[in-house]
Amino acid sequence: MRPLHSLSFEALVALLSSHFSQIDDRRYRLNQLAFIVHKLIERGDRLYQSYMERGESRREMWNVLRTLMKKFLFESWAAMLKICLGEEAEASP
């Protein structure tokens, strides 16, 4: 196979098209669903917005949430965010 930089534009487009056409449709749809849910939370969840106003990056926030999810069982998404914001909420070890 030739290096990518030596391919013509048309050949590169054909290569990428054939590669992406092989991706499982379910995986693509799951990724779309995750994107839509993320945007809904970003725009409509006041606790999420409050957490993001703290100035942390989304990556840092998801690392914190991932760690909490591994260690505790929360009644709801809101309860988990309240813990992160320092508000009262119940968490089960």
C-alpha positions as CSV (number, residue, x, y, z in Angstrom):
1,M,0.0,0.0,0.0
2,R,1.3,3.4,-0.9
3,P,1.7,6.1,1.8
4,L,-1.3,8.3,2.3
5,H,0.6,11.5,1.3
6,S,1.2,10.0,-2.2
7,L,-2.4,9.3,-2.9
8,S,-4.5,11.6,-5.1
9,F,-7.5,13.3,-3.5
10,E,-9.9,11.0,-5.3
11,A,-8.0,7.9,-4.2
12,L,-7.9,9.2,-0.6
13,V,-11.7,9.9,-0.7
14,A,-12.3,6.4,-2.1
15,L,-10.1,4.8,0.6
16,L,-11.8,6.7,3.4
17,S,-15.3,5.9,2.0
18,S,-14.6,2.2,1.8
19,H,-13.2,2.3,5.4
20,F,-16.1,4.1,6.9
21,S,-18.7,2.1,5.0
22,Q,-17.5,-1.0,6.9
23,I,-18.3,0.5,10.3
24,D,-21.1,-1.3,12.0
25,D,-24.3,0.7,11.7
26,R,-25.3,0.1,15.3
27,R,-22.1,1.6,16.6
28,Y,-22.7,4.7,14.5
29,R,-26.2,5.0,15.8
30,L,-25.1,4.6,19.4
31,N,-22.5,7.3,18.9
32,Q,-25.3,9.6,17.5
33,L,-27.5,8.8,20.4
34,A,-24.6,9.6,22.9
35,F,-24.0,12.9,21.1
36,I,-27.7,13.9,21.3
37,V,-28.0,13.0,25.0
38,H,-24.8,14.9,25.8
39,K,-26.2,18.0,24.0
40,L,-29.6,17.7,25.9
41,I,-27.8,17.4,29.2
42,E,-25.5,20.3,28.3
43,R,-28.4,22.6,27.5
44,G,-31.1,21.5,29.8
45,D,-29.6,20.3,33.1
46,R,-29.1,23.1,35.6
47,L,-26.9,21.0,37.9
48,Y,-24.6,20.1,35.0
49,Q,-24.4,23.7,34.0
50,S,-23.6,24.7,37.6
51,Y,-20.9,22.1,37.7
52,M,-19.4,23.3,34.4
53,E,-19.4,26.9,35.7
54,R,-16.7,25.8,38.2
55,G,-14.2,26.1,35.4
56,E,-13.2,22.4,35.1
57,S,-12.9,20.9,31.7
58,R,-15.4,18.3,30.5
59,R,-12.7,15.7,30.6
60,E,-12.0,16.4,34.3
61,M,-15.7,16.4,35.1
62,W,-16.2,13.0,33.5
63,N,-13.2,11.6,35.2
64,V,-14.7,12.6,38.6
65,L,-18.1,11.2,37.6
66,R,-16.6,8.0,36.4
67,T,-14.7,7.5,39.6
68,L,-17.8,8.2,41.7
69,M,-19.8,5.7,39.6
70,K,-17.3,3.0,40.3
71,K,-17.3,3.5,44.0
72,F,-20.9,4.5,44.9
73,L,-24.4,3.8,43.9
74,F,-26.5,6.9,43.4
75,E,-30.2,7.2,43.3
76,S,-30.1,9.5,40.3
77,W,-27.9,11.6,38.0
78,A,-29.0,14.7,40.1
79,A,-27.8,13.1,43.3
80,M,-24.4,12.4,41.9
81,L,-24.0,16.0,40.6
82,K,-25.2,17.4,43.9
83,I,-22.3,15.4,45.6
84,C,-19.9,16.9,43.2
85,L,-21.2,20.4,43.9
86,G,-21.0,19.9,47.6
87,E,-24.7,19.8,48.2
88,E,-26.6,17.3,50.3
89,A,-27.4,14.0,48.6
90,E,-27.5,10.4,49.5
91,A,-24.9,7.9,48.2
92,S,-24.7,4.3,49.0
93,P,-21.2,2.6,49.3
